[in-house]
Amino acid sequence: MRSMVITRTTLRLCRSLLLVGFIAVVGVGGCKSLPFIVPDLALRSSSGVRLAGVRGPLTAAQSQAVLTGLAERGEPTDIFQRHLALEEAVAGSPLTIGNAVVLLQDGPSTYRAMLQAIESARDHIHLETYIFDDDAVGQRFADALLRQRQRGVAVHVIRDSVGTLSTPEAFFQRLVDGGVQVLVFNPVNPAQARGEWLLNERNHRKLLIVDGQVAFLGGINISSVYSGGSFSRASSVRPGNPAGWRDTDLQLRGPVVADFQRLFLATWEQQRGPPLPDRTYFPALQKAGNEVVRAIGSSPQDEHSLIYITLLSAIGSAQTSIRLTNAYFVPDPQLLDALEAAAARGVDVVLVLPSQSDSWLVLAAGRSHYERLLRQGVKIHERRGVVLHSKTALVDGVWATVGSTNLDWRSFLHNHELNAVVLGAGFGEQLQAMFERDLAVSDTIILSEWEQRPLHQRMREAFALVWAYWL
């Protein structure tokens, strides 16, 4: 859900405008800029591709053996190795091998897997979320966490104060009274701030880690809006949104879980949470599968958004195809240029974007770029019948990412976000199949028809674009 959503639709615009004005007055956050991406960044890795396994970094010979094995399994290694080298050049740390990745579509399947993992916990549960609603789904999760706490499992929750502003405090007090440690991220009330008050910096991450062995991440919050599938007529919805919600998550096992654990613990420490009990947060992790994965977290405190430069570099390195599905599409000029440049060099660039949204401002701001992109050969489709909230990308069929990051200024500059990058044709085929299912129930935006859209729609787009930096 939209990271600037404080309550419901009728108050969204008023609060956004007030927040912008307030920030301008008190100087919170200031205006930041996105980094310039060097076009030939993929050529900068001179030391070869480094990988890591369950026992730490692999030697150059071991890494090459992994790549040889990928080739023997039929991976398109000419493209695959290029993206491996690109990841290394951008992030400067090894990718992890030996992971299992399960692609989860929509709330029902994701919640089943998450609750099953929670019920199996024996040591600790870490939950980080933007929205945690007091509704049927929220109560199910609260009950499950409390049951495990009663069994002696340590339970730690990080909730964003803006994302959970409409959730009654009594809901979280029940968790606290049951022994769950609940940490409020950047409290809205300045009197409760732990250090500098950073109202505009929000925690948009969605992460569940159980026993340090399994991790879940993606775009799905804890809310009944996801209680029905995106192809279901029985989807539960918020007032004013007569459609189900379409979203994507991942379930991961293997060495990469430790990287997500480190990100959770770093946030807990950065937010000055109370000391954590002595538990096995980093158990010995065994090989769980064959996927090559990187955990990528970003925050406004970083010199630059690692997710942003990784995505831009992957798009700039694309040779055959780019498939983007995203809920909030408010691209900066460099992202627009990268998509256009890819289309100009013959890459098949296809976007699946929302036809309806919980933020009309974001929807209108994104649509203001359609004409420019369509003229340059980028193909745009709008998913019908649902509120599209998914955030996925697939490049050349082998470089994939799923997470919480939207393609907008807010995600890249103001939010704490979390993504997983998965490299390999096997997972790429799964994501491509899911993309094609969404494409089959989407409407194609045709340039000649789009150019005839009414004046009032153009005016809405122009107005929304003024606020793009803050959306």
PAKETI-592458 format. One record per residue (C-alpha): residue number from 1; residue in three letters; x, y, z. Coordinates in steps of 0.001 Angstrom, whole numbers. Layout:
N
> n;res;xx;yy;zz
> NUM;ALA;X;Y;Z
...
This chain:
471
> n;res;xx;yy;zz
> 1;MET;0;0;0
> 2;ARG;1044;3542;-552
> 3;SER;3752;4518;1924
> 4;MET;2266;7985;2388
> 5;VAL;-1206;6598;3089
> 6;ILE;-2083;7696;6640
> 7;THR;-5763;6854;6846
> 8;ARG;-8178;6508;3976
> 9;THR;-8768;8024;543
> 10;THR;-10729;11096;1617
> 11;LEU;-7829;12377;3740
> 12;ARG;-4901;11264;1595
> 13;LEU;-4440;14380;-525
> 14;CYS;-4965;16787;2379
> 15;ARG;-2406;15025;4507
> 16;SER;96;14801;1653
> 17;LEU;-135;18534;991
> 18;LEU;105;19353;4698
> 19;LEU;3117;17101;5058
> 20;VAL;4900;18745;2139
> 21;GLY;4220;22184;3594
> 22;PHE;5313;21150;7066
> 23;ILE;8524;19601;5796
> 24;ALA;9290;22797;3919
> 25;VAL;8832;24802;7121
> 26;VAL;10844;22663;9555
> 27;GLY;13410;21429;7048
> 28;VAL;12832;17743;7741
> 29;GLY;14529;15510;5189
> 30;GLY;15462;18260;2746
> 31;CYS;15466;17688;-999
> 32;LYS;17650;14813;-2083
> 33;SER;18710;13765;-5542
> 34;LEU;19156;10384;-7165
> 35;PRO;22652;9262;-8182
> 36;PHE;23823;9406;-11773
> 37;ILE;24443;5896;-13084
> 38;VAL;27554;5414;-15231
> 39;PRO;26358;3694;-18455
> 40;ASP;29318;1282;-18649
> 41;LEU;29144;222;-14993
> 42;ALA;28769;-3422;-16057
> 43;LEU;32281;-3312;-17507
> 44;ARG;33950;-2249;-14271
> 45;SER;34269;-5657;-12579
> 46;SER;37851;-6736;-13235
> 47;SER;38297;-9317;-10487
> 48;GLY;35682;-11766;-11733
> 49;VAL;32390;-12798;-10230
> 50;ARG;32441;-13668;-6526
> 51;LEU;29859;-15945;-4937
> 52;ALA;29211;-17044;-1359
> 53;GLY;27897;-20311;10
> 54;VAL;26945;-21746;3381
> 55;ARG;30566;-21511;4590
> 56;GLY;31242;-17978;3339
> 57;PRO;32891;-16572;178
> 58;LEU;33937;-19025;-2533
> 59;THR;37341;-18915;-4156
> 60;ALA;37662;-17812;-7761
> 61;ALA;37973;-21460;-8825
> 62;GLN;34889;-22458;-6826
> 63;SER;32896;-19556;-8273
> 64;GLN;33891;-20563;-11787
> 65;ALA;32831;-24141;-11044
> 66;VAL;29383;-22863;-10083
> 67;LEU;29127;-20938;-13331
> 68;THR;30215;-24035;-15254
> 69;GLY;27512;-26016;-13499
> 70;LEU;24941;-23418;-14478
> 71;ALA;26023;-23755;-18086
> 72;GLU;25686;-27530;-17890
> 73;ARG;22098;-27105;-16634
> 74;GLY;21301;-25094;-19746
> 75;GLU;21458;-21576;-18301
> 76;PRO;22062;-18899;-20990
> 77;THR;25448;-18117;-19489
> 78;ASP;26434;-15386;-21929
> 79;ILE;23596;-13207;-20624
> 80;PHE;23633;-14766;-17157
> 81;GLN;27339;-14120;-16533
> 82;ARG;26942;-10538;-17697
> 83;HIS;24302;-9948;-15045
> 84;LEU;26364;-11778;-12412
> 85;ALA;29284;-9468;-13159
> 86;LEU;26934;-6503;-13098
> 87;GLU;25615;-7410;-9649
> 88;GLU;29190;-7736;-8402
> 89;ALA;30210;-4359;-9834
> 90;VAL;27221;-2562;-8346
> 91;ALA;27038;-4090;-4880
> 92;GLY;30668;-5022;-4191
> 93;SER;29767;-8090;-2113
> 94;PRO;29283;-11748;-3027
> 95;LEU;25965;-13155;-4118
> 96;THR;24837;-16246;-2232
> 97;ILE;24321;-19644;-3810
> 98;GLY;22402;-22639;-2506
> 99;ASN;19080;-20905;-1888
> 100;ALA;15505;-22082;-2426
> 101;VAL;13017;-19456;-3633
> 102;VAL;9241;-19902;-3768
> 103;LEU;7188;-17362;-5740
> 104;LEU;3978;-16446;-3897
> 105;GLN;1085;-14657;-5591
> 106;ASP;-1520;-12686;-3614
> 107;GLY;-2534;-12746;21
> 108;PRO;-4134;-16167;587
> 109;SER;-1132;-18261;-477
> 110;THR;1339;-15880;1139
> 111;TYR;-510;-15741;4448
> 112;ARG;-841;-19536;4548
> 113;ALA;2894;-19952;4114
> 114;MET;3733;-17200;6602
> 115;LEU;1375;-18484;9298
> 116;GLN;2640;-22034;8808
> 117;ALA;6197;-20790;9318
> 118;ILE;5157;-18834;12421
> 119;GLU;3453;-21902;13901
> 120;SER;6641;-23936;13351
> 121;ALA;8887;-21401;15149
> 122;ARG;11022;-22757;17977
> 123;ASP;13469;-19925;18731
> 124;HIS;12430;-16484;17431
> 125;ILE;10154;-14590;15037
> 126;HIS;11046;-11248;13439
> 127;LEU;8291;-9297;11662
> 128;GLU;8798;-5944;9942
> 129;THR;5827;-4341;8212
> 130;TYR;4501;-1034;6978
> 131;ILE;788;-1764;7610
> 132;PHE;-539;-4035;10353
> 133;ASP;-4320;-3662;10376
> 134;ASP;-6700;-4509;13189
> 135;ASP;-8939;-6719;11051
> 136;ALA;-9490;-10426;10455
> 137;VAL;-6048;-10986;8933
> 138;GLY;-4282;-8789;11474
> 139;GLN;-5986;-10631;14333
> 140;ARG;-4933;-14001;12880
> 141;PHE;-1309;-12877;12843
> 142;ALA;-1553;-11346;16316
> 143;ASP;-3054;-14549;17712
> 144;ALA;-336;-16658;16073
> 145;LEU;2442;-14427;17451
> 146;LEU;960;-14495;20937
> 147;ARG;619;-18296;20884
> 148;GLN;4270;-18665;19990
> 149;ARG;5306;-16176;22646
> 150;GLN;3434;-18251;25224
> 151;ARG;5479;-21238;24075
> 152;GLY;8692;-19366;24817
> 153;VAL;9512;-18148;21305
> 154;ALA;10984;-14613;21218
> 155;VAL;8826;-12339;19044
> 156;HIS;9994;-8934;17783
> 157;VAL;7886;-6651;15588
> 158;ILE;8879;-3426;13809
> 159;ARG;5870;-1406;12637
> 160;ASP;5920;1883;10770
> 161;SER;4168;4632;12716
> 162;VAL;2545;6225;9653
> 163;GLY;1546;2945;8048
> 164;THR;-108;1785;11287
> 165;LEU;-1526;5168;12291
> 166;SER;-5112;4013;11754
> 167;THR;-4560;817;13775
> 168;PRO;-5796;1243;17387
> 169;GLU;-3044;1326;19980
> 170;ALA;-5008;-1288;21922
> 171;PHE;-4228;-3771;19139
> 172;PHE;-480;-3412;19699
> 173;GLN;-836;-3130;23474
> 174;ARG;-2367;-6606;23443
> 175;LEU;800;-7872;21772
> 176;VAL;3010;-6040;24255
> 177;ASP;1018;-7361;27213
> 178;GLY;1542;-10850;25801
> 179;GLY;5324;-10456;25805
> 180;VAL;5884;-9386;22183
> 181;GLN;8445;-6595;21750
> 182;VAL;6907;-4004;19385
> 183;LEU;9151;-1234;18066
> 184;VAL;7543;1833;16445
> 185;PHE;9584;3072;13491
> 186;ASN;10128;6870;13453
> 187;PRO;7160;7838;15662
> 188;VAL;4838;10493;14274
> 189;ASN;4759;12185;17673
> 190;PRO;8007;14192;17975
> 191;ALA;7905;13769;21757
> 192;GLN;8411;10039;21211
> 193;ALA;11290;10417;18739
> 194;ARG;14428;8471;19592
> 195;GLY;16969;11002;18407
> 196;GLU;16353;13077;15278
> 197;TRP;12675;13331;14291
> 198;LEU;12423;12127;10678
> 199;LEU;8742;12244;9805
> 200;ASN;9257;11845;6063
> 201;GLU;11419;8706;6393
> 202;ARG;9148;5688;6460
> 203;ASN;9802;1956;6789
> 204;HIS;8090;461;3748
> 205;ARG;9718;-2965;4168
> 206;LYS;7716;-6179;4575
> 207;LEU;9825;-8936;6107
> 208;LEU;9175;-12045;8183
> 209;ILE;12049;-14199;9465
> 210;VAL;11455;-17378;11479
> 211;ASP;14273;-19019;13465
> 212;GLY;16829;-17465;11103
> 213;GLN;15961;-20279;8674
> 214;VAL;13199;-18909;6440
> 215;ALA;12386;-15409;5201
> 216;PHE;9386;-13841;3473
> 217;LEU;9456;-10503;1683
> 218;GLY;7649;-8592;-1028
> 219;GLY;4820;-6105;-1248
> 220;ILE;2176;-7714;967
> 221;ASN;1207;-5953;4197
> 222;ILE;-760;-7497;7065
> 223;SER;-4300;-6524;6030
> 224;SER;-7606;-8057;4954
> 225;VAL;-7445;-6266;1619
> 226;TYR;-5375;-9286;573
> 227;SER;-7732;-11927;1949
> 228;GLY;-8985;-12800;-1543
> 229;GLY;-6908;-13676;-4592
> 230;SER;-6619;-11232;-7468
> 231;PHE;-8711;-13541;-9667
> 232;SER;-11353;-14021;-6956
> 233;ARG;-14737;-12328;-6765
> 234;ALA;-14631;-12739;-2991
> 235;SER;-11657;-10473;-2410
> 236;SER;-11949;-8376;730
> 237;VAL;-11579;-4672;24
> 238;ARG;-11413;-1349;1763
> 239;PRO;-14307;1093;1397
> 240;GLY;-14011;2884;-1924
> 241;ASN;-11911;141;-3546
> 242;PRO;-14348;-2322;-5198
> 243;ALA;-11607;-4713;-6275
> 244;GLY;-9186;-7254;-4858
> 245;TRP;-5481;-6610;-4428
> 246;ARG;-2825;-8176;-6646
> 247;ASP;591;-8591;-5040
> 248;THR;3717;-10761;-5010
> 249;ASP;5960;-12149;-2260
> 250;LEU;8893;-14561;-1961
> 251;GLN;9676;-17329;500
> 252;LEU;13409;-17978;820
> 253;ARG;15582;-20575;2524
> 254;GLY;19354;-20896;2455
> 255;PRO;22382;-18676;3135
> 256;VAL;20673;-15457;1965
> 257;VAL;18329;-15582;4981
> 258;ALA;21268;-14479;7153
> 259;ASP;21589;-11317;5046
> 260;PHE;17934;-10450;5613
> 261;GLN;18399;-11177;9315
> 262;ARG;21276;-8703;9458
> 263;LEU;19092;-6056;7828
> 264;PHE;16318;-6577;10388
> 265;LEU;18728;-6408;13323
> 266;ALA;20376;-3287;11883
> 267;THR;16997;-1544;11718
> 268;TRP;16207;-2582;15296
> 269;GLU;19516;-1121;16445
> 270;GLN;19195;2032;14332
> 271;GLN;15764;2672;15852
> 272;ARG;17223;2126;19335
> 273;GLY;15066;-823;20175
> 274;PRO;15505;-2501;23566
> 275;PRO;18231;-5143;23909
> 276;LEU;17236;-8400;22271
> 277;PRO;17315;-11659;24229
> 278;ASP;20085;-14152;23631
> 279;ARG;18747;-16352;20827
> 280;THR;20133;-18202;17813
> 281;TYR;19691;-15446;15274
> 282;PHE;22314;-16880;12915
> 283;PRO;21984;-20662;12870
> 284;ALA;24147;-22778;10600
> 285;LEU;22403;-22667;7239
> 286;GLN;22534;-25580;4827
> 287;LYS;22145;-25569;1082
> 288;ALA;18401;-25400;372
> 289;GLY;18322;-25114;-3417
> 290;ASN;20189;-23878;-6477
> 291;GLU;19165;-20224;-6681
> 292;VAL;21674;-17365;-6697
> 293;VAL;20206;-14541;-4582
> 294;ARG;21204;-11164;-3189
> 295;ALA;19437;-9349;-341
> 296;ILE;19236;-5624;-1004
> 297;GLY;18104;-3114;1595
> 298;SER;18103;634;1152
> 299;SER;17451;3597;3418
> 300;PRO;17629;7397;3186
> 301;GLN;20779;7276;5305
> 302;ASP;22652;5474;2531
> 303;GLU;24876;7478;213
> 304;HIS;22666;6188;-2581
> 305;SER;19835;3718;-3004
> 306;LEU;21421;378;-3797
> 307;ILE;18098;-873;-5145
> 308;TYR;17905;2101;-7499
> 309;ILE;21383;1754;-8963
> 310;THR;21034;-2033;-9245
> 311;LEU;17765;-1714;-11178
> 312;LEU;19057;1071;-13416
> 313;SER;22211;-892;-14154
> 314;ALA;20234;-4040;-14998
> 315;ILE;18008;-2059;-17368
> 316;GLY;21076;-444;-18919
> 317;SER;22626;-3897;-19386
> 318;ALA;19497;-5493;-20893
> 319;GLN;20006;-7217;-24227
> 320;THR;16681;-8869;-25043
> 321;SER;13775;-8046;-22725
> 322;ILE;12555;-6003;-19760
> 323;ARG;9361;-6875;-17886
> 324;LEU;8238;-4495;-15141
> 325;THR;5149;-4799;-12946
> 326;ASN;4739;-1996;-10450
> 327;ALA;2066;-464;-8273
> 328;TYR;3260;3147;-8119
> 329;PHE;4988;4287;-11275
> 330;VAL;6351;7835;-10876
> 331;PRO;9737;7532;-12633
> 332;ASP;12559;10042;-12384
> 333;PRO;14166;11336;-15618
> 334;GLN;17031;8835;-15514
> 335;LEU;14686;5848;-15238
> 336;LEU;12640;7204;-18138
> 337;ASP;15804;7652;-20188
> 338;ALA;16964;4111;-19368
> 339;LEU;13672;2560;-20488
> 340;GLU;13655;4593;-23697
> 341;ALA;17299;3780;-24438
> 342;ALA;16618;70;-23971
> 343;ALA;13683;186;-26381
> 344;ALA;15788;2160;-28885
> 345;ARG;18482;-549;-28969
> 346;GLY;15896;-3243;-29687
> 347;VAL;15095;-4521;-26187
> 348;ASP;11441;-5558;-25781
> 349;VAL;10304;-3290;-22923
> 350;VAL;6870;-4120;-21469
> 351;LEU;5237;-2500;-18428
> 352;VAL;2191;-3737;-16516
> 353;LEU;829;-874;-14411
> 354;PRO;-2388;-250;-12433
> 355;SER;-5692;776;-13972
> 356;GLN;-6923;1771;-10500
> 357;SER;-5120;2679;-7327
> 358;ASP;-5550;3747;-3723
> 359;SER;-3797;7000;-4719
> 360;TRP;-5227;8905;-7679
> 361;LEU;-2303;11334;-7492
> 362;VAL;237;8568;-8107
> 363;LEU;-1872;7024;-10866
> 364;ALA;-2195;10370;-12649
> 365;ALA;1484;11249;-12228
> 366;GLY;2509;7921;-13769
> 367;ARG;122;8309;-16682
> 368;SER;1646;11688;-17510
> 369;HIS;4671;9769;-18880
> 370;TYR;2740;7311;-21058
> 371;GLU;2785;9347;-24258
> 372;ARG;6539;9912;-24130
> 373;LEU;7270;6235;-23449
> 374;LEU;4849;4922;-26066
> 375;ARG;6403;7154;-28708
> 376;GLN;9782;5574;-27978
> 377;GLY;8527;2020;-28347
> 378;VAL;7886;1075;-24709
> 379;LYS;4766;-1117;-24410
> 380;ILE;2337;-248;-21595
> 381;HIS;-561;-2296;-20247
> 382;GLU;-2902;-1579;-17343
> 383;ARG;-4024;-4450;-15110
> 384;ARG;-7812;-4431;-14887
> 385;GLY;-10193;-5626;-12178
> 386;VAL;-7754;-5354;-9252
> 387;VAL;-5679;-2881;-7298
> 388;LEU;-2199;-3771;-8566
> 389;HIS;298;-3602;-5702
> 390;SER;3031;-5918;-7024
> 391;LYS;6640;-4751;-7468
> 392;THR;8614;-7085;-9743
> 393;ALA;11165;-6803;-12535
> 394;LEU;12633;-9331;-14965
> 395;VAL;15516;-8517;-17324
> 396;ASP;16682;-10828;-20113
> 397;GLY;14794;-13663;-18466
> 398;VAL;17600;-14226;-15917
> 399;TRP;17777;-11132;-13669
> 400;ALA;14730;-10827;-11424
> 401;THR;13782;-8787;-8408
> 402;VAL;10786;-8880;-6071
> 403;GLY;10320;-6639;-3081
> 404;SER;8729;-3583;-1535
> 405;THR;10267;-964;-3823
> 406;ASN;8042;1087;-6094
> 407;LEU;9322;2848;-9199
> 408;ASP;8948;6296;-7690
> 409;TRP;10923;9010;-5944
> 410;ARG;9529;8095;-2521
> 411;SER;10859;4546;-2610
> 412;PHE;14256;5561;-3946
> 413;LEU;14823;8602;-1713
> 414;HIS;12596;8638;1360
> 415;ASN;11715;5046;2300
> 416;HIS;13483;2098;3856
> 417;GLU;12890;-632;1264
> 418;LEU;13787;-4295;826
> 419;ASN;14227;-6441;-2296
> 420;ALA;15664;-9775;-3307
> 421;VAL;17500;-10165;-6606
> 422;VAL;17342;-13700;-8018
> 423;LEU;19649;-14649;-10883
> 424;GLY;18912;-17602;-13116
> 425;ALA;16660;-18774;-15923
> 426;GLY;14646;-21172;-13738
> 427;PHE;13190;-18519;-11484
> 428;GLY;13030;-16149;-14448
> 429;GLU;10666;-18560;-16200
> 430;GLN;8366;-18567;-13168
> 431;LEU;8284;-14779;-13011
> 432;GLN;7738;-14576;-16776
> 433;ALA;4772;-16956;-16514
> 434;MET;3248;-14826;-13752
> 435;PHE;3842;-11697;-15835
> 436;GLU;2042;-13261;-18786
> 437;ARG;-943;-14155;-16590
> 438;ASP;-1223;-10513;-15564
> 439;LEU;-716;-9405;-19152
> 440;ALA;-3628;-11585;-20290
> 441;VAL;-6020;-9640;-18042
> 442;SER;-4615;-6195;-18820
> 443;ASP;-5654;-3516;-21290
> 444;THR;-3113;-2387;-23872
> 445;ILE;-2481;1364;-23999
> 446;ILE;-2435;2375;-27682
> 447;LEU;-638;5611;-28536
> 448;SER;-3191;6918;-31040
> 449;GLU;-6006;6393;-28534
> 450;TRP;-4043;7754;-25597
> 451;GLU;-3353;10963;-27485
> 452;GLN;-7129;11537;-27622
> 453;ARG;-7642;11390;-23836
> 454;PRO;-9805;14244;-22517
> 455;LEU;-8476;17579;-21304
> 456;HIS;-9559;17038;-17700
> 457;GLN;-7417;13890;-17542
> 458;ARG;-4410;15771;-18881
> 459;MET;-4969;18466;-16246
> 460;ARG;-5055;15859;-13465
> 461;GLU;-1788;14417;-14785
> 462;ALA;-115;17829;-14885
> 463;PHE;-1258;18640;-11349
> 464;ALA;-108;15281;-9973
> 465;LEU;3292;15568;-11648
> 466;VAL;4040;18698;-9606
> 467;TRP;4035;16529;-6482
> 468;ALA;6029;13639;-7980
> 469;TYR;9023;14073;-5657
> 470;TRP;6844;13553;-2566
> 471;LEU;4442;10863;-3813
